[in-house]
Amino acid sequence: MQLSQFYSSLLGVSAFVAASLLGLQWFWPRFANYGGLAWASYLFFVLFSWLCFFWARQASQSPDQLQFSRVFMMQTSIKMLLSLSLVLAYFYTFKPADQLFVLPFFWVYFCFTLFEIYFLTQLGKA
């Protein structure tokens, strides 16, 4: 995957997720209470996807055949731990009234995970 392809794909996914978050804020009034977590996770996943691309691209060019797989597993583990940390930090800091606060987070997580699978698959084929 070329750098320009990655940037245009990241821009498209980011725009889609941002539009969906704005739509959720507009049509689901309870979402406004949890918008902080949604936008924080949005920013986190945009930056994390950007870092993962460069890390995985470097690994895909390595002569070591297993380097890409190790990087993929490390990225997945780091993403899960940081995501859990983000949700727990929000939970203990803001003490939400119900568990619905995780729905916008999971939407952002799901969208960016699909995007990550797409670009890592493209890099793995190269």
TITOR-511426 format. One record per residue (C-alpha): residue number from 1; residue in one letter; x, y, z. Coordinates in steps of 0.25 Angstrom, whole numbers. Layout:
N
 num residuo     x     y     z
 NUM       a     X     Y     Z
...
***
This chain:
126
 num residuo     x     y     z
   1       m     0     0     0
   2       q     5    13    -4
   3       l     6    25     6
   4       s    -4    33    -2
   5       q   -14    21    -2
   6       f   -12    20    13
   7       y   -14    35    15
   8       s   -27    36     6
   9       s   -32    23    13
  10       l   -30    29    26
  11       l   -36    42    22
  12       g   -48    34    17
  13       v   -50    26    30
  14       s   -48    38    39
  15       a   -58    46    32
  16       f   -68    35    32
  17       v   -66    32    47
  18       a   -66    47    50
  19       a   -79    49    42
  20       s   -85    37    49
  21       l   -81    42    63
  22       l   -88    56    59
  23       g  -100    49    55
  24       l  -101    41    68
  25       q  -100    54    75
  26       w  -111    60    67
  27       f  -121    48    67
  28       w  -117    42    81
  29       p  -118    52    92
  30       r  -112    43   102
  31       f   -99    42    94
  32       a   -96    56    97
  33       n   -93    52   111
  34       y   -82    42   106
  35       g   -77    50    94
  36       g   -64    53   101
  37       l   -60    38   101
  38       a   -65    36    87
  39       w   -56    48    82
  40       a   -44    44    91
  41       s   -45    30    85
  42       y   -46    36    71
  43       l   -34    44    73
  44       f   -27    32    79
  45       f   -30    23    68
  46       v   -26    32    57
  47       l   -13    34    63
  48       f   -11    19    66
  49       s   -15    15    52
  50       w    -5    25    46
  51       l     6    20    55
  52       c     3     5    52
  53       f     4     8    37
  54       f    18    12    38
  55       w    22     2    48
  56       a    16    -9    40
  57       r    21    -4    27
  58       q    35    -4    32
  59       a    33   -19    37
  60       s    27   -23    23
  61       q    40   -19    17
  62       s    49   -26    27
  63       p    56   -39    22
  64       d    51   -46    34
  65       q    38   -53    29
  66       l    32   -53    43
  67       q    35   -39    47
  68       f    21   -34    41
  69       s    14   -44    49
  70       r    21   -40    62
  71       v    18   -26    59
  72       f     3   -29    56
  73       m     2   -37    69
  74       m     9   -25    77
  75       q     0   -15    71
  76       t   -12   -23    74
  77       s    -8   -25    89
  78       i    -4   -10    90
  79       k   -17    -5    84
  80       m   -26   -14    93
  81       l   -18   -10   106
  82       l   -19     5   102
  83       s   -33     4    99
  84       l   -36    -3   112
  85       s   -28     8   119
  86       l   -36    19   112
  87       v   -50    13   116
  88       l   -46    10   130
  89       a   -40    24   132
  90       y   -53    30   126
  91       f   -61    21   135
  92       y   -53    25   148
  93       t   -52    39   145
  94       f   -66    43   140
  95       k   -74    32   147
  96       p   -85    30   136
  97       a   -99    27   141
  98       d  -100    15   132
  99       q   -92     6   123
 100       l   -97    12   110
 101       f   -84    21   110
 102       v   -77     9   104
 103       l   -86     9    91
 104       p   -79    21    84
 105       f   -66    16    88
 106       f   -68     2    82
 107       w   -74     8    69
 108       v   -61    16    67
 109       y   -53     4    71
 110       f   -60    -5    61
 111       c   -58     5    50
 112       f   -44     7    52
 113       t   -41    -8    54
 114       l   -47   -11    41
 115       f   -39     0    35
 116       e   -26    -6    41
 117       i   -30   -20    36
 118       y   -31   -14    22
 119       f   -18    -7    22
 120       l   -10   -18    29
 121       t   -15   -28    19
 122       q   -10   -19     8
 123       l     3   -17    14
 124       g     5   -32    17
 125       k     2   -35     2
 126       a    14   -26    -2
***
